[in-house]
Amino acid sequence: MPDVNRLWLLVLMMVAFGGVAHALDAEQRHGKALLERLCARCHAVGATGRSPHPQAPPFRSFGETKLYDEDFGQRLQDGLFTIHPDMPTFHFSRDDAAAALNYLKDLRERAKSK
């Protein structure tokens, strides 16, 4: 009988936590790690939380016009400049820009679905 109880417990845990986790693909995980390393001191990089810098918007709040702008990936590669004097300029490789953009799009989709 104990094996049946363990099986039911496992099934209940899978049902209870199945919708909570969101699996990122390898490229998205790379993009998230990159953004956490470069940007998290000011921006909220994840699906929850406040930005440490009061003027830095959470990445999940980026509008579709910013993320789906055809030039955004290229601007990440060329050096993302901003009007904020305390924000550094970052230059991403093509692969890093694609990974960051892929993660940001996924983050935005998850924020919209809530």
Contacts in CASP RR format, 6 or more apart in sequence:
PFRMAT RR
TARGET T0000
AUTHOR 0000-0000-0000
METHOD contacts of the structure
MODEL  1
MPDVNRLWLLVLMMVAFGGVAHALDAEQRHGKALLERLCARCHAVGATGR
SPHPQAPPFRSFGETKLYDEDFGQRLQDGLFTIHPDMPTFHFSRDDAAAA
LNYLKDLRERAKSK
22 47 0 8 1.000
22 110 0 8 1.000
24 32 0 8 1.000
24 103 0 8 1.000
24 106 0 8 1.000
25 102 0 8 1.000
27 98 0 8 1.000
27 99 0 8 1.000
27 102 0 8 1.000
27 103 0 8 1.000
28 99 0 8 1.000
28 102 0 8 1.000
28 103 0 8 1.000
28 106 0 8 1.000
29 103 0 8 1.000
30 96 0 8 1.000
30 99 0 8 1.000
30 103 0 8 1.000
31 96 0 8 1.000
31 99 0 8 1.000
31 100 0 8 1.000
31 102 0 8 1.000
31 103 0 8 1.000
32 45 0 8 1.000
32 46 0 8 1.000
32 103 0 8 1.000
34 92 0 8 1.000
34 96 0 8 1.000
34 99 0 8 1.000
34 100 0 8 1.000
35 43 0 8 1.000
35 45 0 8 1.000
35 59 0 8 1.000
35 100 0 8 1.000
35 103 0 8 1.000
35 104 0 8 1.000
36 45 0 8 1.000
38 90 0 8 1.000
39 45 0 8 1.000
39 59 0 8 1.000
40 52 0 8 1.000
41 52 0 8 1.000
41 53 0 8 1.000
42 51 0 8 1.000
42 52 0 8 1.000
42 53 0 8 1.000
42 56 0 8 1.000
42 87 0 8 1.000
43 51 0 8 1.000
43 52 0 8 1.000
43 53 0 8 1.000
43 56 0 8 1.000
43 57 0 8 1.000
43 58 0 8 1.000
43 59 0 8 1.000
44 50 0 8 1.000
44 51 0 8 1.000
44 52 0 8 1.000
44 56 0 8 1.000
44 58 0 8 1.000
44 59 0 8 1.000
44 60 0 8 1.000
45 59 0 8 1.000
46 58 0 8 1.000
46 59 0 8 1.000
46 60 0 8 1.000
46 107 0 8 1.000
47 60 0 8 1.000
47 107 0 8 1.000
47 110 0 8 1.000
47 111 0 8 1.000
49 58 0 8 1.000
50 58 0 8 1.000
51 57 0 8 1.000
51 58 0 8 1.000
53 86 0 8 1.000
55 84 0 8 1.000
56 84 0 8 1.000
56 87 0 8 1.000
59 104 0 8 1.000
59 107 0 8 1.000
60 107 0 8 1.000
60 108 0 8 1.000
60 110 0 8 1.000
60 111 0 8 1.000
61 111 0 8 1.000
62 104 0 8 1.000
62 108 0 8 1.000
63 108 0 8 1.000
64 108 0 8 1.000
66 72 0 8 1.000
67 101 0 8 1.000
67 104 0 8 1.000
67 105 0 8 1.000
67 108 0 8 1.000
68 105 0 8 1.000
72 101 0 8 1.000
73 92 0 8 1.000
73 97 0 8 1.000
73 98 0 8 1.000
73 101 0 8 1.000
74 97 0 8 1.000
76 90 0 8 1.000
76 92 0 8 1.000
76 96 0 8 1.000
76 97 0 8 1.000
76 100 0 8 1.000
76 101 0 8 1.000
77 91 0 8 1.000
77 92 0 8 1.000
77 93 0 8 1.000
77 94 0 8 1.000
77 97 0 8 1.000
78 91 0 8 1.000
79 89 0 8 1.000
79 90 0 8 1.000
79 91 0 8 1.000
79 92 0 8 1.000
80 89 0 8 1.000
80 90 0 8 1.000
81 89 0 8 1.000
82 89 0 8 1.000
92 100 0 8 1.000
END
